[in-house]
Structures are given as C-alpha cells and as structure tokens.
C-alpha cells in the first residue's frame, strides 16, 4: 500500500489501523534546535481526540503520545522524530456483520476489491482515526511556523444549512475553542449545536464546512503548475477524510465574477511595498504567495456511520440484506476536523518554507557550522 507519505523536505510517514495496537508517525526533515516536548504534541491531540463532548464519538481514547526518537535534552536533533499513540478502547465485534457485507459509502468494498483483504475492525486504515498521526506531526510543524511569525487558525463556519457570518482572525483565535462546535461566532454555535443534536437523536448525521486562515505568510512561496501553493494545499486538505470540496480566495463564487471584478489591482503600502488592493485570490497569485493572508474553506460530508437501517449485499452468502451500523461514531465531523485542517495547513507551509530556503533544513538557529550551541548536550565530566 502506497500513499502513506506526505511532503517533500518535511516528510510525514504514518502507519496504523483504527482497531490495531496503535498508531504511529515518523517526521523526517525537522531541523535541529526546535524546543519540543510531548506536552506540545499532546495539547493538539487533546483537541482532536474522541469523547471530548456529547457531539463526538464516545470512544474512550486518551491519545497519549510517546516521542521515541529525534530529541535530545528537549530539542530536536535533525534526525527523524518517531511518535506512537496506542489504541486503548477498540471494540471490533460490532463490525463483524460487515466483513463481507460492505457498509454504504465507506471504504469497505473498495479496499477489499483493491487488496483482496482488509483490516475490518473500525474501518482499519480507512478510518479517520488515522488523522491522529497528522495532528501529532502538525504540532511540530506549527511550532516551527510560530518561530517564523506565521499563525494558522480554523473554525467551523457551517453545519447543514446553518452558516456563521464572517469573523475576523482575532475572533477565531478568541472564540473557536470556547464551544463544542468550534465555531468562532458564539450565537451561531448554539444553533449549530441544537441542529447536530437533532440529527443525533434521529440516528442520523449532518455535514458542514471549516473556514481556515493563515497570517504572516511571506511572499514568494510555491512554484507554478504542479508545485503551486494552491495545488499542494488542495492535495493536503482533500486527503482529510470526508472532504468533498476545497476552495481558497473567492472559491466557487469566482464563477459569478467578471475579470474586472475579480482582478486584484495593486497599490503601495506605507512602506512603499506593492500590495493587492483586495485579497480575492486568497494570498496566492500564479500559484505563489503574495504575502497576504491565505484563506479558504473545506467541505466535509455527513459521517457515513449512522445507526439507521441501510441496504447492503453479502458477497459470501449472495444475499441482499439490511444492516445497522452499531457503534460509537461522530454525528458531525467539522468540530474535530478543525485541528486536522490546521495540521495539514501547517505541514504544507513548513515544507514550502524549507523548499524556498526561508528555513535552513539543518538547523533553526541560523548558525551553520557552529557546534558549540546553547542546545548541544554538555558532558557530565565537565561539570
């Protein structure tokens, strides 16, 4: 099975199945000299973990991370960072009816058709459980971006037909984590919560979307065509489980604009630097960053695991039958998807910062060749 690695210089390789012994990720290409602890990673994992509210799955996973390599005295060494997260609350028995009878709209049938077998407990490798690895790696990327003055934030801007009004970046920073829905507009969050609970009580689920924004991105990242920032972001965010649409800038609304309406004219800022008058391009022109904020939206469909009776076929018995997906599942995905989206944004942008030479791939201190550093271990014999 290919497709388990993401990134060019900042490479993330993941492993694990939903009901296997554990999940794991290796981060290669992290420069030396980054101060990092397990608590830094755990903080982000706690935002993604199951069981954190009544509108998430009740699966009781602590998602405790263990960093196995790549650190010395609390600093990265430049070698691969290996992290593991054990699965503690897997209950595979409820998935036995679907070993040879695929659940509607899941990866069950396609995985079996491709490989001739599959890990069926909890959806195996196709489960969104695997994004725990992405968030662990994203926590490292986010710390690097912070050192470069780049901030990444997202919030839930729509659930079903309930859409939040536009909010500022500061409002996202202030309010997103204040409610279970992770919507930065408190009044809309209350309505969203009520709507989610209605679908949950009815044994159904509902879709939604996540708005994201990145501040402090330098101009000049990315390359035309296949290595454009928009193309790479599209790959990263469309890999998020349940993603059905990615857009940046005006996104799909651009179809309604004329060229003269959409074009960003130029002006000089207070420092005499050229800047676009508007930012309808979402901080990206010609596939390269302009220095303006990158913003956009990711749409996630309703969770496919619902307790309503649905029709399937059992290829082993040759019968059509009705089955119910009984288990612990989210009624909506965007609230727990916010840290996943932020992680994929951070991972992509750190990779571009390394590729462009804005960050030295060897070390973060800007002292190539210097060996006697503040973060180099000391010999106990010299104390």
N, C-alpha and C positions, 0 to 999 in steps of 0.2 A: 504494500500500500504506500503510494507516494502522497505528496501534498501535505506533509506534516511539518514543513519548514517555512518560515516567513522571514523576509528581509534579505538585504544584500550584504552589508557590513555588520549591522546589528541583527544577528540571526537568532531566531527563536525556533527551537525544535521541541515538539511536545509528544507525550505518549499518555496512554491510559484509556480505560473504558469506564462507563458510568458505574457499573457494579463490580469492577475489578478491585484488586487490593489497594490501588491508589493511583493518583495522577502525578505527572511529573513534567518538568520543563527544563531545558538547557538553554541558557542565554550566552551566545558567543559574540564577541566583539564589543563588550562593555569595556571602556577604557579604565585604566588603573586610577586609583586616587579618589574614587567616589565613596563617601562615607555611607555605609549601608548596614542596616540591622534587620533581623527578622520582623521586628515590630513595624518597620517601614512597609514591608510587604503585607503583613497581617492586617494593617489598617485598611488597605484596599480590598483584601479578601473578605473582610467583615462586611463591606458594603455590598458584595455580590452573593454572599453565602445564603443558602436556603434557610427557611424557618425564621426570618427576621421580622415578619409581620403576618397579619391574618390574610393578606392578599398574595402570599407566596407559598410555595410548596412547604409542607410540614416536615420534609425530610430533615433529620437532625444531624447535619454535618457541621462540625466545628471548623473545618477547613484550616487546620493549623499547619502552617508552613514550616518546613525544615530546610535550611540552606546547607547543602552538603559540600560545596566547593566554591572557589573563586573569591574567598575573603581571607584577609589576614589582619588581625587586630582591628576589625571593624571597617576596613577599607577594601575596595575591590582591587584585585591584583592584575587584572588584564586577562586572566585565564577564564575558561568557561565557568559560568555560575550555574550550578545544578540545584534545583529545588524540588522537593516532593511534598505532596499533600495526600494523606491517607484517606481512603473511604471508610467511614465508620458505621454508616447506617443503611447499607444496601439490603434490599429485600426483593430478591429476584422471583419469588414464587408467583407473584401476581402477573408476571409476564409470560408464564408457561403457555397460556392459550394462544399466544401469538408467535410461537416458534416457527410454525409452518402456515400460519394464517396472518398475513401482514396487517398491521393497523393502518387505517386510512390516512393517507398524506404523510406518513412517516418514511424513514429510510429503510424500513424492514425489507421490502421486496427488492429494492434496487441494490442494497448491499448483498443480499443472497444471490441475486442474478449476476452481480459482478464477480464475487469471490467464491460462490458455491458453498459458503458457510458464513456465519457471523456470530459475534458475541451478542446474545439476545437480551441479556439482563439489563433493564433500564434503557434499552436502546444502544448499549455498547458505545462504540466510538462516535456514533452519530448524535449522541445526546449532547445537549447544551451544557451538561456537567463539565465537558472538556474545556469550557471557557475559563474555568478556574486557573488553568495554566496561563492563559492570555493575560489575566488580571495580575497574576504574580509577576510576569515579565514586564507588564506595563508599569508596575510600581517602580521598577528600576529605571525604565525609560523616563518616567515622569520626574524622578529626582534629577536626572541629567538635564532635562528641559528647564527645570526650576533654576538650576545653576546658570542657565543661559538667558534667564528672564522671560521664558515662554510659559504661558498658562493655558491649560486645556480644561474646558468645562462643558458639561452637557446637562440637559434636563428633559423631562417628559413633557412634550408640548401638545400631544393629542392622544386621547383614548376614545376609540369608537368615533362618534360624531361630536364629542366634546373637545373643543380646541382652546388652548390658552392664548391670551393676547401676547403680543411681542413683549419680551422682558429684556432688560439690559444685562450685560455681562456681570456687573456687580450684584444685581438681583439674583442671578443664577448662583453666584458664589455664596450669597447670604441665605437664600431660602430653599435651595434644592434639597438639602438633607434634613429639612425641618418636618417633612411629612413622608408617609409610607409610599406615596405615589412617585415621589421625587420630581414633582412639578414645582417650578420656582414661582408660580402665581398661586398663593395660598387659597384664594376663593375658588379658583378652578380646580385645585387639588381636591377640595372637599367634594365637588360634584363628580370628579373622576372616581374617587373612592366609592361613592354611592353607586355609580354605574357598574364598577367592577364587581361589587358585592352582589348586585342584582344578577349578573351573569353567573357568578359563582354559586349563588343559591339555586339557580336554574340548571346547574350541571353543565354549563357552557363556558365559553371563553371569548375574549374580545382582543382585537388588535390595537395598534397605536403607533406612535412615532416619537423619535428622540431628536431634539434640536441640539446641535453642537457648535461651539465657537472656540477659536484658538487666538489668543492675543500675544503679541510680541514676536511673531514670526518674521525673521529677516527677509529682505528681498533677495531674489536670485536662487532660491532652492528649486530643484527639479530640472527636467530637461524636456525638450519637445517629444511628441509622439509617445512611445511606449513607457518612458520613464517620467512622464509628466506627473506633477503632484496630484492632479485630479484623477488620473488613471490609477495611480498606486493607492490613493485613498479609496477609490471605488473597489479595488480588489480587496483591501483590508476590511472595509465595512460590509461589503456584500458577502464576506465569509462569516459574518455574525449569524448564528442560527436564527431562522425565521425571517431574515432580511428579504424584502421583495423590491425595494426601491432605494437608491441613493441619489441625492442631489446636493449641489452646492451653489452658492450665489442665488440667483433667481430661480434656479432649478427648472421644474416643469412649467413654471409661469412664464419662462422666456419665450415659449411658443406664441404668446399673445402680444409680445413687444415688437415694435419695428426696430430697425437698426439704429435709427437716430435716438430712439427712446432708451435702448439698452446700452449704447456705447458710453463708456466712462471717459469723459473729457478730462484733460489734465490741467493742473494749476501748480503754483509753487506754494509750499508751506512756509511757516515762519522762519525756518532755517534755510530757505531757498532751495529745498529739495522738491523734485517733481512728485506729485501725488495725484491719484484719481479724485475727481470731484465727488463721485459716489463710489460705492463698492458693490455694484450689482454683480460683479464677477466673483465675489466671494474670496477675494485675496489672491486670485490666480488668473493670470493672463498668458496665453500661449503655453500653458502647462507649467509656468514658472511663477513663483510667489512674487507679489508686488510689494510686500511689507505691510499691507493692510490685513486686518483680521480675516482668517479663514472661517467660514461658517456654512452650515448646511443642515441636512436632515436625513435621517434613516428611518424607513418604514419597516415595522415588524408585523407579520400576520398574527392572527389569533393562535394561541397554543393548540397543537393538534391532539394532545392527550386530554380527552374530555370523557366524563362518565356517561354520556348519552349513548344508548344502543346504536350501533352502526353496522353496516353490512360489510362482510369480508368473505374471502374464499380460503379454504384449506387445501393446499395443493397435495397434501399427503393423503387425505381422505377423498378428495374430489367433490366436496360438498360446499354449497354456499350457506353461510350461517350468520347469525347476528351475535356480536360480542360487545362487551363493555370494557373500556379501559379503566380498571380499578387500581388506584394507586395515589401517590402524592405528587400533585402537579400544580404548576402556576396557572391561575386563571387569566393572567395577562403577563406579557414579557418585558415591556419597556422599563418598569421600575428597577428590576435587577439588571436590565441591559445597559443602564447608564454607565456604570463603571467599566463594562465591557467595551462600549463605544469609546470612552475616554482612553482606555488602554490601547486600542488599535490605532487611534489618532497619535498617541504618544510614541508608540513603536515605529510608526511610519515616519514621523517627523524627525526622530532621533537618527534614523537611518539616513534621511536626506541631509541632516546636519553633518554626519560623518562623511557621506559621499561628496559633499561640497567642500570639505576641508574646514568648515567652521569649527568643528571639534576635532582635536588630534585623536586619531583612533588608538594611540598607545596609552595616552595619559591625559588627565583633565587639568593638570596644574600649569600647563604651558611652559614646562622646563625640559624639553627634550635633551637627553644625555645626562641630566642631573641625577645622581644616585643617592645623595645624602639628603633625603627629603623628610618632611615632618611626619609622613605616614609610613616610612620604612621601619620595619621592626628593629628594635635595639637588641644588642647582645646582652644577655644577663650577666656575662662575665665582666662587662664594662660598668656595671652598676656598683 
